Amino acid sequence: MKTAIALSIDNLSFSYSGKKALDQVSFEIKAGECTLLLGPNGAGKSTLFSLITRLYDTHEGRIELCGFDIKQQTQAALARLGVVFQQTTLDMDLTVLQNLRYHTALHGMGRKQSLQRIEQELDRLNMFDRRFEKIRQLNGGHRRRVEIARALLHKPALLLLDEPTVGLDVPSRLAIVDYVHQLASDENLAILWASHLIDEIYPEDHLLVLHKGQIRAKGTVNEVLNTTNTPTIKEAFYNLTQGAQA
């Protein structure tokens, strides 16, 4: 049985004022795969995410979500996408429940379905008992859990995570890393995770190394190590980016 392709990027290029931020980027992510996007600052990671989420318009190349062209079939494509941005987008003065109810309303869910999905996602993250607390009462790790729950409410096929563990303490960070990896296997969810932390990579993950707008390596952890002839991802990343800082 052929595994469904959740995200397909083909010859994607993008420029700012004549300077290329992405240069003929191509890759695929299949259902159930957790793919870590690694790259130094300025590599093009944020530009790539902005194009996938349609914050920027694609002029060169093609992006498909579950077979839907993001330019020609925007609504159908984005309906299959869940996103957790690096900067929080929760309303601090609303409760957890109010923030999540607003999201389900945007996706056209009725009250009964909405409350069922909210309970399910919050319960999986051990946050259901905190549903009536305002966001500003929560610590950084718990806010991140709410954002992940929100991104999953409409059952997306692809989850984008833009450095979601930045600024979190170690226990909170590791708990989220483990939870997201579990989602990929349990829910057959495709995940694209932008990170600069090598210890967030699991042996079964796929990797994309982006540098100066180009994909320098892609494949499983072992494939990237074999291609670069290095014993560790840290050394592979160093070689592929000429020692640039993540």
C-alpha positions as a LaTeX table, in Angstrom:
\begin{tabular}{lrrr}
\hline
Residue & $x$ (\AA) & $y$ (\AA) & $z$ (\AA) \\
\hline
Met1 & 0.00 & 0.00 & 0.00 \\
Lys2 & 1.40 & 3.38 & $-1.07$ \\
Thr3 & 1.93 & 5.92 & 1.73 \\
Ala4 & 0.05 & 9.18 & 1.20 \\
Ile5 & 2.12 & 12.29 & 0.52 \\
Ala6 & 1.08 & 15.08 & 2.89 \\
Leu7 & 3.39 & 17.80 & 1.55 \\
Ser8 & 5.03 & 18.08 & $-1.85$ \\
Ile9 & 7.40 & 20.95 & $-2.70$ \\
Asp10 & 8.67 & 21.14 & $-6.28$ \\
Asn11 & 11.33 & 23.58 & $-7.57$ \\
Leu12 & 10.31 & 26.30 & $-5.12$ \\
Ser13 & 12.20 & 29.59 & $-5.40$ \\
Phe14 & 11.58 & 32.95 & $-3.74$ \\
Ser15 & 13.40 & 36.27 & $-3.76$ \\
Tyr16 & 13.39 & 39.46 & $-1.71$ \\
Ser17 & 14.39 & 42.54 & $-3.72$ \\
Gly18 & 16.30 & 40.42 & $-6.18$ \\
Lys19 & 18.09 & 38.32 & $-3.54$ \\
Lys20 & 17.15 & 34.64 & $-3.51$ \\
Ala21 & 15.91 & 33.32 & $-0.17$ \\
Leu22 & 15.00 & 29.90 & $-1.61$ \\
Asp23 & 16.56 & 28.36 & $-4.69$ \\
Gln24 & 14.81 & 25.41 & $-6.41$ \\
Val25 & 13.82 & 23.64 & $-3.20$ \\
Ser26 & 12.17 & 20.24 & $-3.68$ \\
Phe27 & 11.12 & 17.58 & $-1.15$ \\
Glu28 & 8.19 & 15.45 & 0.03 \\
Ile29 & 6.85 & 14.49 & 3.45 \\
Lys30 & 4.71 & 11.38 & 3.78 \\
Ala31 & 2.01 & 10.63 & 6.32 \\
Gly32 & 3.51 & 9.43 & 9.60 \\
Glu33 & 6.91 & 11.02 & 8.96 \\
Cys34 & 8.50 & 13.48 & 11.35 \\
Thr35 & 10.89 & 15.68 & 9.36 \\
Leu36 & 13.30 & 18.05 & 11.10 \\
Leu37 & 14.19 & 21.17 & 9.14 \\
Leu38 & 17.68 & 22.28 & 10.13 \\
Gly39 & 19.47 & 25.38 & 8.96 \\
Pro40 & 21.51 & 28.36 & 10.17 \\
Asn41 & 19.89 & 31.75 & 10.68 \\
Gly42 & 19.05 & 33.18 & 7.28 \\
Ala43 & 18.94 & 29.75 & 5.62 \\
Gly44 & 15.38 & 30.30 & 4.37 \\
Lys45 & 13.42 & 28.31 & 6.96 \\
Ser46 & 11.01 & 31.15 & 7.81 \\
Thr47 & 10.50 & 31.95 & 4.12 \\
Leu48 & 9.65 & 28.32 & 3.43 \\
Phe49 & 7.08 & 28.26 & 6.25 \\
Ser50 & 5.59 & 31.56 & 5.06 \\
Leu51 & 5.09 & 30.11 & 1.58 \\
Ile52 & 3.52 & 26.88 & 2.86 \\
Thr53 & 1.08 & 28.83 & 5.04 \\
Arg54 & 0.34 & 31.33 & 2.24 \\
Leu55 & 1.63 & 34.32 & 4.19 \\
Tyr56 & 3.72 & 34.85 & 1.05 \\
Asp57 & 2.61 & 34.06 & $-2.49$ \\
Thr58 & 4.41 & 31.42 & $-4.52$ \\
His59 & 5.73 & 32.72 & $-7.85$ \\
Glu60 & 8.23 & 30.01 & $-8.80$ \\
Gly61 & 7.58 & 26.35 & $-8.08$ \\
Arg62 & 4.68 & 24.35 & $-6.71$ \\
Ile63 & 3.39 & 23.48 & $-3.23$ \\
Glu64 & 0.79 & 20.76 & $-2.69$ \\
Leu65 & $-0.88$ & 19.74 & 0.56 \\
Cys66 & $-2.47$ & 16.28 & 0.30 \\
Gly67 & $-2.60$ & 16.72 & $-3.47$ \\
Phe68 & $-4.19$ & 20.18 & $-3.37$ \\
Asp69 & $-2.29$ & 22.98 & $-5.08$ \\
Ile70 & $-1.86$ & 25.76 & $-2.53$ \\
Lys71 & $-2.39$ & 28.51 & $-5.14$ \\
Gln72 & $-5.22$ & 26.98 & $-7.14$ \\
Gln73 & $-7.03$ & 25.17 & $-4.29$ \\
Thr74 & $-6.04$ & 27.30 & $-1.32$ \\
Gln75 & $-8.97$ & 26.60 & 1.00 \\
Ala76 & $-8.85$ & 22.83 & 0.52 \\
Ala77 & $-5.06$ & 22.81 & 0.97 \\
Leu78 & $-4.92$ & 24.95 & 4.11 \\
Ala79 & $-7.78$ & 22.99 & 5.71 \\
Arg80 & $-5.31$ & 20.10 & 5.98 \\
Leu81 & $-2.64$ & 22.18 & 7.70 \\
Gly82 & $-2.02$ & 22.81 & 11.40 \\
Val83 & 0.57 & 25.41 & 12.46 \\
Val84 & 2.43 & 26.33 & 15.64 \\
Phe85 & 4.42 & 29.52 & 15.13 \\
Gln86 & 7.55 & 30.44 & 17.08 \\
Gln87 & 5.84 & 33.50 & 18.56 \\
Thr88 & 2.65 & 32.82 & 20.47 \\
Thr89 & $-0.59$ & 33.76 & 18.73 \\
Leu90 & $-2.92$ & 33.05 & 21.66 \\
Asp91 & $-5.10$ & 35.79 & 23.15 \\
Met92 & $-3.64$ & 36.31 & 26.62 \\
Asp93 & $-6.87$ & 37.69 & 28.10 \\
Leu94 & $-9.04$ & 34.77 & 26.99 \\
Thr95 & $-9.21$ & 31.38 & 28.66 \\
Val96 & $-7.78$ & 28.22 & 27.16 \\
Leu97 & $-11.30$ & 27.13 & 26.23 \\
Gln98 & $-12.19$ & 30.48 & 24.65 \\
Asn99 & $-9.04$ & 30.46 & 22.51 \\
Leu100 & $-9.77$ & 26.96 & 21.27 \\
Arg101 & $-13.48$ & 27.61 & 20.69 \\
Tyr102 & $-12.57$ & 30.56 & 18.48 \\
His103 & $-10.37$ & 28.28 & 16.37 \\
Thr104 & $-13.05$ & 25.61 & 15.97 \\
Ala105 & $-15.56$ & 28.31 & 14.95 \\
Leu106 & $-13.18$ & 29.41 & 12.18 \\
His107 & $-13.21$ & 25.82 & 10.93 \\
Gly108 & $-17.01$ & 25.69 & 10.99 \\
Met109 & $-17.36$ & 23.15 & 13.79 \\
Gly110 & $-20.64$ & 22.96 & 15.72 \\
Arg111 & $-20.67$ & 23.36 & 19.50 \\
Lys112 & $-20.93$ & 19.64 & 20.30 \\
Gln113 & $-18.15$ & 18.58 & 17.93 \\
Ser114 & $-16.05$ & 21.53 & 19.05 \\
Leu115 & $-16.23$ & 20.66 & 22.75 \\
Gln116 & $-15.54$ & 16.99 & 22.04 \\
Arg117 & $-12.42$ & 17.79 & 20.03 \\
Ile118 & $-11.19$ & 20.35 & 22.59 \\
Glu119 & $-11.60$ & 17.86 & 25.45 \\
Gln120 & $-9.82$ & 15.17 & 23.46 \\
Glu121 & $-6.80$ & 17.28 & 22.56 \\
Leu122 & $-6.45$ & 18.97 & 25.95 \\
Asp123 & $-6.81$ & 15.64 & 27.73 \\
Arg124 & $-3.98$ & 14.14 & 25.67 \\
Leu125 & $-1.77$ & 17.02 & 26.78 \\
Asn126 & $-2.91$ & 16.89 & 30.44 \\
Met127 & $-4.42$ & 20.36 & 30.10 \\
Phe128 & $-8.17$ & 19.75 & 30.31 \\
Asp129 & $-8.36$ & 20.72 & 33.99 \\
Arg130 & $-6.89$ & 24.11 & 33.08 \\
Arg131 & $-9.39$ & 24.97 & 30.35 \\
Phe132 & $-10.95$ & 27.84 & 32.32 \\
Glu133 & $-7.61$ & 29.54 & 33.11 \\
Lys134 & $-6.55$ & 32.60 & 31.17 \\
Ile135 & $-3.55$ & 32.14 & 28.90 \\
Arg136 & $-1.52$ & 34.73 & 30.80 \\
Gln137 & $-1.81$ & 32.54 & 33.92 \\
Leu138 & 0.03 & 29.69 & 32.19 \\
Asn139 & 3.78 & 29.18 & 31.95 \\
Gly140 & 5.55 & 28.91 & 28.59 \\
Gly141 & 5.37 & 25.14 & 28.40 \\
His142 & 1.63 & 25.05 & 29.07 \\
Arg143 & 0.98 & 27.79 & 26.52 \\
Arg144 & 2.84 & 25.71 & 23.95 \\
Arg145 & 0.64 & 22.73 & 24.78 \\
Val146 & $-2.45$ & 24.84 & 24.16 \\
Glu147 & $-1.06$ & 25.96 & 20.79 \\
Ile148 & $-0.34$ & 22.37 & 19.78 \\
Ala149 & $-3.85$ & 21.34 & 20.86 \\
Arg150 & $-5.30$ & 24.20 & 18.81 \\
Ala151 & $-3.32$ & 23.17 & 15.72 \\
Leu152 & $-4.75$ & 19.64 & 15.95 \\
Leu153 & $-8.43$ & 20.44 & 16.57 \\
His154 & $-9.45$ & 20.18 & 12.91 \\
Lys155 & $-7.45$ & 16.94 & 12.42 \\
Pro156 & $-4.85$ & 18.21 & 9.93 \\
Ala157 & $-2.77$ & 15.90 & 7.77 \\
Leu158 & 0.36 & 18.06 & 8.20 \\
Leu159 & 1.61 & 19.86 & 11.32 \\
Leu160 & 4.12 & 22.71 & 10.91 \\
Leu161 & 6.17 & 23.60 & 13.97 \\
Asp162 & 8.40 & 26.67 & 13.86 \\
Glu163 & 10.92 & 26.17 & 16.68 \\
Pro164 & 8.13 & 25.55 & 19.22 \\
Thr165 & 10.46 & 24.78 & 22.13 \\
Val166 & 12.44 & 28.04 & 22.09 \\
Gly167 & 12.62 & 29.56 & 25.57 \\
Leu168 & 11.17 & 26.55 & 27.40 \\
Asp169 & 12.80 & 24.82 & 30.35 \\
Val170 & 14.34 & 21.41 & 29.67 \\
Pro171 & 11.51 & 19.23 & 31.10 \\
Ser172 & 8.84 & 21.16 & 29.15 \\
Arg173 & 10.92 & 21.04 & 25.98 \\
Leu174 & 11.58 & 17.30 & 26.16 \\
Ala175 & 7.93 & 16.55 & 26.97 \\
Ile176 & 6.78 & 18.41 & 23.85 \\
Val177 & 9.45 & 16.77 & 21.67 \\
Asp178 & 8.34 & 13.32 & 22.85 \\
Tyr179 & 4.64 & 14.14 & 22.43 \\
Val180 & 5.04 & 15.40 & 18.87 \\
His181 & 7.03 & 12.33 & 17.84 \\
Gln182 & 4.33 & 10.14 & 19.37 \\
Leu183 & 1.71 & 11.98 & 17.33 \\
Ala184 & 3.48 & 11.10 & 14.10 \\
Ser185 & 3.36 & 7.38 & 14.82 \\
Asp186 & 0.01 & 7.15 & 16.63 \\
Glu187 & $-2.00$ & 9.50 & 14.37 \\
Asn188 & $-0.12$ & 8.90 & 11.09 \\
Leu189 & 0.47 & 12.66 & 11.08 \\
Ala190 & 3.09 & 14.27 & 8.85 \\
Ile191 & 5.25 & 16.77 & 10.73 \\
Leu192 & 7.67 & 19.44 & 9.52 \\
Trp193 & 9.59 & 20.77 & 12.51 \\
Ala194 & 12.02 & 23.68 & 12.18 \\
Ser195 & 14.63 & 23.37 & 14.91 \\
His196 & 18.20 & 24.29 & 15.75 \\
Leu197 & 18.55 & 21.76 & 18.57 \\
Ile198 & 20.22 & 18.50 & 17.59 \\
Asp199 & 18.85 & 16.64 & 20.62 \\
Glu200 & 15.29 & 17.11 & 19.29 \\
Ile201 & 16.11 & 14.67 & 16.48 \\
Tyr202 & 15.07 & 11.04 & 16.97 \\
Pro203 & 16.85 & 8.18 & 15.12 \\
Glu204 & 13.75 & 7.40 & 13.04 \\
Asp205 & 13.31 & 11.01 & 11.87 \\
His206 & 13.85 & 12.41 & 8.41 \\
Leu207 & 16.08 & 15.45 & 7.95 \\
Leu208 & 16.18 & 18.46 & 5.65 \\
Val209 & 19.31 & 20.60 & 5.89 \\
Leu210 & 18.75 & 24.04 & 4.38 \\
His211 & 21.62 & 26.46 & 3.80 \\
Lys212 & 21.63 & 29.68 & 1.76 \\
Gly213 & 18.24 & 28.84 & 0.33 \\
Gln214 & 19.18 & 25.39 & $-0.95$ \\
Ile215 & 18.58 & 21.87 & 0.33 \\
Arg216 & 22.06 & 20.54 & 1.13 \\
Ala217 & 20.89 & 17.13 & 2.37 \\
Lys218 & 17.63 & 15.23 & 2.81 \\
Gly219 & 16.66 & 11.75 & 3.92 \\
Thr220 & 16.65 & 9.61 & 7.05 \\
Val221 & 19.17 & 10.27 & 9.79 \\
Asn222 & 21.29 & 7.33 & 8.61 \\
Glu223 & 21.10 & 8.45 & 4.97 \\
Val224 & 22.37 & 11.94 & 5.86 \\
Leu225 & 25.16 & 10.50 & 8.01 \\
Asn226 & 26.20 & 8.14 & 5.20 \\
Thr227 & 26.06 & 10.91 & 2.58 \\
Thr228 & 28.27 & 13.20 & 4.66 \\
Asn229 & 30.45 & 10.34 & 5.98 \\
Thr230 & 30.09 & 11.64 & 9.53 \\
Pro231 & 29.30 & 9.82 & 12.80 \\
Thr232 & 26.92 & 12.44 & 14.26 \\
Ile233 & 24.27 & 14.87 & 13.05 \\
Lys234 & 26.20 & 17.71 & 14.66 \\
Glu235 & 29.21 & 16.98 & 12.48 \\
Ala236 & 27.05 & 16.41 & 9.41 \\
Phe237 & 25.35 & 19.78 & 9.93 \\
Tyr238 & 28.73 & 21.48 & 10.40 \\
Asn239 & 30.06 & 20.01 & 7.16 \\
Leu240 & 26.94 & 20.83 & 5.15 \\
Thr241 & 26.82 & 24.45 & 6.31 \\
Gln242 & 30.55 & 25.16 & 6.51 \\
Gly243 & 30.33 & 25.62 & 10.27 \\
Ala244 & 27.48 & 28.17 & 10.28 \\
Gln245 & 25.64 & 28.56 & 13.58 \\
Ala246 & 22.09 & 27.19 & 13.76 \\
\hline
\end{tabular}
